[in-house]
Amino acid sequence: MHTNFKLAAAAMTALTLTLLAAPAEAQGRTRQTTVSNDAGRSATATRNVDRSDATRTTTGSVETAQGYGASRSVTNEVSDGTLTRSGTTTTNSGATVSSGSSASCQDGACTRDATVTGPSGQTVSGTKSVSVDEDGNLVKQAAVTGPEGQSASRAVTRDGEGEKTTTRTNAQGETSSRTRWVEVEKN
């Protein structure tokens, strides 16, 4: 029992030192794994995570013995209350997909914007928000824009008393709205 206590204490000390490391000090960690099967196929995956103050960059790749594979890089950064994320995936054949997003909460509203660009340059973007309007209703909104400029949106409003109104606008500009009531029991 005494040995287990010392081992547990040493593990907790190591964990505490790891978690309390100075944030300004850059920290990196790399991991590599190789797997294979009875048919002689194998793949190697490598992953690296680098952290500093408010930024974390993760890079990784997968490569098969047959020459197939892809690499990915993602950077997350927090600045002035906004989380920004950007990423790129590239296959061994050269096809690249990139993405970017930002999320923040200010003045009682939270928003997230995102964009994805495909290997042929086509872009899809979207935005989501959650807020409380002047009447105290919870409002959720989402919109998406396709590669040719077509867009669609949806807004959901809840009044806290059981009323839920959903308004949708499709890519042709047609709008529909539906209101439902849910009985809310209050204790």
Backbone as numpy.savetxt, mean C-alpha at the origin, in Angstrom:
# Nx Ny Nz CAx CAy CAz Cx Cy Cz
15.45 -23.66 34.71 14.62 -22.47 34.71 15.49 -21.22 34.71
16.55 -21.23 35.51 17.43 -20.09 35.62 18.09 -19.79 34.29
18.48 -20.82 33.53 19.10 -20.65 32.22 18.09 -20.07 31.23
16.83 -20.54 31.28 15.78 -20.01 30.40 15.54 -18.53 30.67
15.59 -18.15 31.95 15.39 -16.75 32.30 16.51 -15.89 31.70
17.77 -16.36 31.81 18.89 -15.60 31.26 18.77 -15.48 29.74
18.36 -16.58 29.09 18.19 -16.58 27.65 17.08 -15.61 27.25
15.97 -15.63 27.97 14.86 -14.72 27.69 15.28 -13.28 27.92
16.03 -13.03 28.99 16.49 -11.67 29.28 17.44 -11.18 28.19
18.33 -12.05 27.72 19.26 -11.67 26.65 18.50 -11.38 25.36
17.50 -12.19 25.07 16.69 -11.99 23.86 15.93 -10.67 23.94
15.34 -10.38 25.10 14.60 -9.12 25.27 15.54 -7.93 25.16
16.74 -8.04 25.71 17.71 -6.95 25.62 18.10 -6.70 24.16
18.35 -7.77 23.42 18.71 -7.63 22.01 17.56 -7.01 21.22
16.32 -7.45 21.50 15.16 -6.90 20.82 14.99 -5.42 21.15
15.16 -5.06 22.40 15.03 -3.66 22.82 16.07 -2.79 22.14
17.32 -3.26 22.10 18.37 -2.48 21.44 18.10 -2.32 19.95
17.54 -3.36 19.33 17.21 -3.29 17.91 16.10 -2.28 17.67
15.06 -2.32 18.51 13.93 -1.43 18.32 14.26 0.02 18.67
15.19 0.21 19.59 15.53 1.56 20.03 16.76 2.13 19.33
17.21 1.48 18.27 18.37 1.99 17.54 18.07 3.40 17.05
19.08 4.23 17.03 18.91 5.62 16.62 18.30 5.68 15.22
17.16 6.41 15.04 16.51 6.44 13.75 17.36 7.05 12.65
18.27 7.95 12.99 19.10 8.58 11.96 20.13 7.62 11.40
20.39 6.55 12.13 21.37 5.57 11.70 20.75 4.66 10.64
21.33 4.63 9.47 20.80 3.80 8.39 20.91 2.33 8.77
19.84 1.60 8.50 19.81 0.18 8.83 19.46 -0.60 7.57
20.18 -1.67 7.32 19.91 -2.48 6.15 19.89 -3.95 6.52
19.13 -4.71 5.75 19.03 -6.14 6.00 18.80 -6.82 4.65
19.59 -7.84 4.36 19.46 -8.58 3.11 19.19 -10.05 3.41
18.32 -10.64 2.59 17.99 -12.05 2.75 17.97 -12.69 1.37
18.51 -13.90 1.24 18.50 -14.62 -0.03 18.04 -16.04 0.22
17.16 -16.53 -0.65 16.61 -17.88 -0.52 16.64 -18.56 -1.88
17.06 -19.82 -1.90 17.04 -20.61 -3.13 16.19 -21.85 -2.88
15.31 -22.15 -3.82 14.47 -23.34 -3.73 14.64 -24.15 -5.01
14.44 -25.46 -4.91 14.51 -26.31 -6.11 13.57 -27.50 -5.92
13.24 -28.16 -7.03 12.38 -29.33 -6.96 13.06 -30.53 -7.60
12.37 -31.67 -7.59 12.93 -32.91 -8.13 13.11 -32.86 -9.65
12.41 -31.94 -10.32 12.51 -31.85 -11.78 13.71 -31.01 -12.21
14.51 -30.56 -11.26 15.70 -29.79 -11.58 15.47 -28.31 -11.78
14.29 -27.84 -11.46 14.01 -26.41 -11.58 14.34 -25.73 -10.26
14.86 -24.53 -10.37 15.21 -23.80 -9.15 14.97 -22.31 -9.35
14.88 -21.62 -8.25 14.70 -20.17 -8.28 15.40 -19.58 -7.07
15.93 -18.39 -7.24 16.59 -17.69 -6.15 15.90 -16.34 -5.96
15.56 -16.06 -4.73 14.93 -14.78 -4.39 15.85 -14.02 -3.46
15.99 -12.73 -3.73 16.80 -11.86 -2.88 15.94 -10.69 -2.46
16.06 -10.30 -1.19 15.29 -9.17 -0.67 16.19 -8.34 0.21
16.14 -7.03 0.02 16.94 -6.12 0.83 16.04 -5.00 1.34
16.16 -4.67 2.62 15.40 -3.57 3.22 16.40 -2.59 3.81
16.30 -1.34 3.39 17.12 -0.26 3.93 16.20 0.75 4.59
16.55 1.15 5.83 15.74 2.12 6.55 16.62 3.26 7.04
16.07 4.44 7.00 16.68 5.60 7.63 15.53 6.49 8.09
15.83 7.57 8.74 14.83 8.44 9.38 13.39 8.11 9.03
12.86 8.66 7.98 11.46 8.48 7.63 11.30 7.76 6.30
12.32 7.02 5.87 12.28 6.35 4.57 12.63 4.87 4.72
11.89 4.05 3.99 12.22 2.63 3.92 12.17 2.22 2.46
13.26 1.62 1.98 13.33 1.14 0.61 13.52 -0.37 0.63
12.64 -1.06 -0.07 12.71 -2.51 -0.18 12.98 -2.86 -1.64
14.03 -3.62 -1.88 14.32 -4.10 -3.22 14.34 -5.61 -3.18
13.97 -6.21 -4.28 13.96 -7.66 -4.32 13.97 -8.15 -5.76
14.35 -9.40 -5.91 14.34 -10.00 -7.24 14.12 -11.50 -7.12
13.61 -12.07 -8.19 13.44 -13.51 -8.30 14.02 -13.91 -9.64
14.84 -14.93 -9.63 15.51 -15.40 -10.86 15.43 -16.92 -10.89
14.93 -17.48 -12.00 14.90 -18.93 -12.14 16.16 -19.38 -12.88
16.45 -20.66 -12.76 17.60 -21.22 -13.47 17.39 -21.16 -14.98
16.12 -21.07 -15.39 15.79 -21.00 -16.81 15.87 -19.57 -17.35
16.22 -18.60 -16.51 16.40 -17.22 -16.95 15.20 -16.32 -16.83
14.11 -16.81 -16.25 12.94 -15.96 -16.04 13.10 -15.25 -14.71
12.49 -14.08 -14.61 12.56 -13.39 -13.33 12.08 -11.96 -13.42
12.14 -11.31 -12.29 11.72 -9.91 -12.20 12.38 -9.29 -10.98
12.46 -7.98 -11.00 12.97 -7.26 -9.83 11.96 -6.18 -9.45
11.93 -5.82 -8.19 10.97 -4.83 -7.67 11.67 -3.94 -6.67
11.34 -2.67 -6.71 11.85 -1.70 -5.76 10.69 -0.85 -5.27
10.55 -0.71 -3.95 9.48 0.08 -3.35 10.08 1.00 -2.30
9.73 2.28 -2.36 10.20 3.24 -1.37 8.99 3.86 -0.68
8.99 3.82 0.65 7.98 4.46 1.47 8.64 5.60 2.22
8.01 6.77 2.19 8.58 7.93 2.87 7.48 8.72 3.55
7.75 9.14 4.79 6.80 9.96 5.53 7.40 11.35 5.66
6.61 12.36 5.27 7.06 13.74 5.36 5.86 14.64 5.59
5.91 15.46 6.61 4.84 16.41 6.93 3.47 15.74 7.00
3.39 14.55 7.58 2.12 13.86 7.74 1.61 13.15 6.51
2.40 13.09 5.46 1.98 12.40 4.23 2.88 11.20 3.99
2.25 10.05 3.75 2.98 8.84 3.39 3.00 8.77 1.87
4.20 8.71 1.30 4.37 8.60 -0.15 5.02 7.26 -0.45
4.48 6.56 -1.43 5.01 5.25 -1.81 5.22 5.23 -3.31
6.39 4.77 -3.73 6.64 4.62 -5.17 7.28 3.26 -5.40
6.95 2.65 -6.51 7.48 1.33 -6.79 7.65 1.09 -8.27
8.59 0.19 -8.59 8.85 -0.19 -9.97 9.11 -1.69 -10.01
8.48 -2.36 -10.95 8.73 -3.78 -11.19 9.19 -3.93 -12.63
10.30 -4.64 -12.83 10.84 -4.86 -14.17 11.11 -6.35 -14.36
10.60 -6.89 -15.46 10.86 -8.29 -15.76 12.20 -8.40 -16.49
12.72 -9.62 -16.59 13.98 -9.83 -17.31 13.86 -9.50 -18.79
12.64 -9.52 -19.31 12.44 -9.18 -20.72 12.35 -7.67 -20.93
12.40 -6.89 -19.84 12.43 -5.44 -19.95 11.10 -4.74 -19.74
10.01 -5.48 -19.55 8.71 -4.84 -19.30 8.72 -4.22 -17.90
8.25 -2.98 -17.80 8.27 -2.26 -16.53 6.88 -1.75 -16.17
6.52 -1.93 -14.92 5.29 -1.37 -14.36 5.71 -0.51 -13.18
5.20 0.73 -13.15 5.54 1.60 -12.03 4.27 2.07 -11.34
4.39 2.38 -10.06 3.24 2.83 -9.29 3.67 3.89 -8.30
2.73 4.69 -7.92 2.98 5.72 -6.92 1.71 6.04 -6.18
1.82 6.37 -4.91 0.64 6.75 -4.14 1.04 7.67 -3.01
0.06 8.41 -2.52 0.27 9.24 -1.34 -0.99 9.20 -0.51
-0.82 9.26 0.80 -1.95 9.23 1.72 -1.69 10.19 2.87
-2.74 10.90 3.27 -2.61 11.83 4.38 -3.97 12.09 5.00
-3.95 12.57 6.22 -5.16 12.99 6.93 -4.92 14.40 7.45
-5.76 15.33 7.04 -5.66 16.72 7.49 -7.05 17.33 7.55
-7.26 18.16 8.54 -8.52 18.91 8.68 -9.75 18.00 8.63
-9.69 16.85 9.28 -10.83 15.96 9.37 -11.10 15.12 8.14
-10.20 15.10 7.17 -10.38 14.29 5.97 -9.12 13.49 5.69
-9.31 12.25 5.30 -8.19 11.39 4.91 -8.33 11.11 3.42
-7.21 11.23 2.69 -7.23 11.00 1.25 -6.08 10.09 0.85
-6.29 9.37 -0.25 -5.25 8.53 -0.84 -5.36 8.65 -2.35
-4.26 8.99 -2.99 -4.20 9.07 -4.44 -3.20 8.03 -4.92
-3.50 7.36 -6.04 -2.60 6.33 -6.56 -2.60 6.34 -8.08
-1.46 5.97 -8.65 -1.30 5.88 -10.10 -0.48 4.63 -10.43
-0.89 3.92 -11.48 -0.14 2.76 -11.98 0.07 2.97 -13.47
1.32 2.79 -13.91 1.64 2.90 -15.34 2.14 1.56 -15.82
1.50 1.04 -16.86 1.85 -0.27 -17.40 3.03 -0.24 -18.35
3.44 -1.41 -18.84 4.64 -1.50 -19.69 4.52 -0.77 -21.02
3.30 -0.53 -21.49 3.12 0.19 -22.76 2.86 1.67 -22.55
2.97 2.12 -21.30 2.78 3.54 -21.00 1.37 3.92 -20.62
0.44 2.97 -20.62 -0.94 3.27 -20.24 -1.00 3.49 -18.73
-1.78 4.51 -18.32 -1.84 4.89 -16.91 -3.27 4.81 -16.39
-3.40 4.29 -15.18 -4.67 4.27 -14.46 -4.43 4.98 -13.14
-5.34 5.88 -12.77 -5.18 6.59 -11.50 -6.48 6.54 -10.72
-6.35 6.70 -9.43 -7.53 6.66 -8.57 -7.33 7.51 -7.33
-8.43 7.88 -6.71 -8.39 8.64 -5.47 -9.50 8.17 -4.56
-9.22 8.17 -3.26 -10.22 7.81 -2.25 -10.14 8.84 -1.15
-11.29 9.12 -0.54 -11.28 10.03 0.60 -12.37 9.62 1.58
-12.13 9.95 2.84 -13.10 9.74 3.90 -13.13 11.03 4.71
-14.34 11.55 4.96 -14.46 12.79 5.72 -15.81 12.83 6.41
-16.00 13.87 7.20 -17.28 14.14 7.84 -17.75 15.48 7.31
-18.97 15.52 6.76 -19.45 16.78 6.18 -20.00 17.72 7.25
-20.49 18.89 6.82 -20.95 19.91 7.77 -22.15 19.47 8.60
-22.89 18.43 8.14 -24.04 17.91 8.89 -23.65 16.75 9.80
-22.37 16.40 9.84 -21.91 15.29 10.68 -22.04 13.93 10.03
-22.31 13.89 8.73 -22.42 12.63 8.00 -21.05 12.13 7.58
-20.85 10.83 7.66 -19.62 10.21 7.17 -19.72 10.09 5.65
-18.71 10.61 4.94 -18.74 10.60 3.48 -17.49 9.88 2.98
-17.70 8.85 2.16 -16.60 8.13 1.51 -16.74 8.35 0.01
-15.65 8.77 -0.61 -15.68 9.00 -2.06 -14.52 8.26 -2.71
-14.76 7.77 -3.93 -13.71 7.09 -4.70 -13.93 7.40 -6.17
-12.83 7.58 -6.89 -12.90 7.82 -8.33 -11.71 7.15 -8.99
-11.91 6.69 -10.22 -10.83 6.05 -10.98 -10.88 6.60 -12.41
-9.69 6.80 -12.98 -9.58 7.29 -14.35 -8.75 6.28 -15.14
-9.28 5.83 -16.27 -8.62 4.82 -17.08 -7.59 5.40 -18.03
-6.92 4.53 -18.78 -5.83 4.96 -19.66 -6.27 5.86 -20.81
-7.55 5.83 -21.17 -8.04 6.67 -22.27 -8.85 7.86 -21.76
-8.72 8.17 -20.46 -9.40 9.31 -19.88 -10.79 9.04 -19.35
-11.30 7.82 -19.55 -12.62 7.50 -19.04 -12.55 7.44 -17.51
-13.64 7.85 -16.84 -13.62 7.86 -15.38 -14.94 7.38 -14.82
-14.88 6.93 -13.59 -16.05 6.49 -12.85 -15.85 6.89 -11.40
-16.96 7.09 -10.68 -16.84 7.49 -9.28 -17.98 6.91 -8.46
-17.77 6.94 -7.15 -18.79 6.47 -6.21 -18.67 7.28 -4.94
-19.79 7.67 -4.38 -19.82 8.38 -3.11 -20.83 7.70 -2.20
-20.45 7.47 -0.95 -21.33 6.85 0.03 -21.42 7.79 1.22
-22.66 8.13 1.61 -22.89 9.00 2.75 -23.71 8.24 3.79
-23.24 8.26 5.04 -23.96 7.63 6.15 -24.25 8.71 7.18
-25.50 8.72 7.66 -25.88 9.78 8.59 -25.75 9.40 10.06
-25.36 8.17 10.36 -25.23 7.74 11.75 -26.54 7.32 12.39
-27.64 7.51 11.69 -28.95 7.10 12.19 -29.49 5.90 11.43
-28.73 5.40 10.45 -29.16 4.23 9.69 -29.35 4.49 8.21
-29.28 5.75 7.77 -29.45 6.05 6.35 -28.11 5.99 5.63
-28.10 5.28 4.50 -26.90 5.15 3.68 -27.29 5.45 2.24
-26.65 6.47 1.66 -26.92 6.85 0.28 -25.67 6.61 -0.55
-25.84 5.86 -1.63 -24.73 5.56 -2.55 -25.04 6.18 -3.90
-24.10 6.98 -4.41 -24.25 7.60 -5.72 -23.10 7.14 -6.60
-23.44 6.62 -7.77 -22.43 6.12 -8.71 -22.53 6.87 -10.03
-21.35 7.13 -10.63 -21.30 7.70 -11.98 -20.39 6.80 -12.80
-20.92 6.25 -13.90 -20.12 5.33 -14.71 -19.30 6.09 -15.76
-18.53 5.36 -16.55 -17.63 5.96 -17.53 -18.38 6.72 -18.63
-19.67 6.43 -18.82 -20.46 7.14 -19.82 -21.10 8.40 -19.23
-20.86 8.68 -17.95 -21.41 9.87 -17.30 -22.79 9.68 -16.71
-23.30 8.45 -16.74 -24.63 8.17 -16.19 -24.54 8.03 -14.68
-25.44 8.70 -13.97 -25.42 8.69 -12.51 -26.64 7.97 -11.97
-26.43 7.15 -10.96 -27.53 6.49 -10.26 -27.32 6.67 -8.76
-28.41 6.69 -8.04 -28.34 6.89 -6.59 -29.31 5.94 -5.91
-28.91 5.46 -4.74 -29.76 4.54 -3.98 -29.62 4.89 -2.51
-30.74 4.92 -1.80 -30.72 5.16 -0.36 -31.32 3.95 0.34
-30.62 3.49 1.35 -31.07 2.36 2.16 -31.10 2.79 3.62
-31.94 2.13 4.39 -32.01 2.40 5.82 -31.72 1.12 6.57
-30.90 1.26 7.58 -30.57 0.14 8.44 -30.99 0.54 9.84
-31.71 -0.33 10.52 -32.12 -0.02 11.88 -30.92 -0.08 12.82
-30.69 1.00 13.52 -29.57 1.10 14.45 -30.11 1.07 15.87
-29.69 0.07 16.63 -30.10 -0.01 18.04 -29.14 0.79 18.89
-29.71 1.65 19.71 -28.88 2.46 20.60 -29.18 2.06 22.03
-28.12 1.83 22.79 -28.30 1.45 24.20 -28.14 2.63 25.10
